[in-house]
Amino acid sequence: MTTDARIGSRRADSLRRWTCGLALVAFPALLVVQAVVMPEDGDGGAMYDAATNDRGALLASAALIIVSGVLMAPAAAGILSMARGRGAALANVAAVLAVLGGTGHIALGYYYVMASALPGGDRAEMTAYVDRLGASAPLGIFVFPLLLCFALAVVAMPWAAYRAGTVGRWAPIVAGVGVLLHEGLPPEVPNQDLIGLGILVTLTVVHGYLGLTLLRGSRDVTSASPAVVPVSASLPVAPS
């Protein structure tokens, strides 16, 4: 392989690492911002009020969650690059869950986009329509498993990295506890929004650490200089 080819290969590897590393940092961080921006949602009445009084915030929230969902694919690729040997099987499972979970978040974001069109219609009719969508069994069958995949992915990805020796055991444990709290809290517990925001911040710390680990590897690749072969090494040695 020529020197130019080696430099091109290193640059391509560095670009991949930067893309995957930044995706690992950004996808949960965007969800933190989305949780802050998102107006109160829920049943049809809440969605109608959100679309009427805070339409800009609703659309911004939709954009954030859609971009976060798109970033799940390169984030999954980053986990795969960490676990090429030990932990590879778990990394493959985590990558599939991440892509499916990202698809679910993209669908949720487009649901918010469609809800932004509610103002202007009859409030009772629009509210009833949103409630019918929320109670739709086919919609739940297609979308709920995808959202569940996201919750599983944010735990499986740090577990795969731990199995590969990239991160300590603290990362999958913290992610797992966070997801269990988020999914298992009874609805009557107060300050649900604040607790959910804290969990998202915790997941950002975990996956951000994984992303920064990849970025450090990218800097190592970029700073590595190509091997220089001395001229004398390529010359034939005269027989004595």
Secondary structure, DSSP 8 states (H G I E B T S, - for coil): --HHHHHHHHHHHHHHHHHHHHHHHHHHHHHHHHHHH-----SHHHHHHHHHH-HHHHHHHHHHHHHHHHHHHHHHHHHHHH-SSTTHHHHHHHHHHHHHHHHHHHHHHHHHHHHTT-TTS-HHHHHHHHHHHHT-HHHHHHHHHHHHHHHHHHHHHHHHHHHTTSS-THHHHHHHHHHHHHHH--TTSS-HHHHHHHHHHHHHHHHHHHHHHHHHHHHHHHH-------GGGGS-----
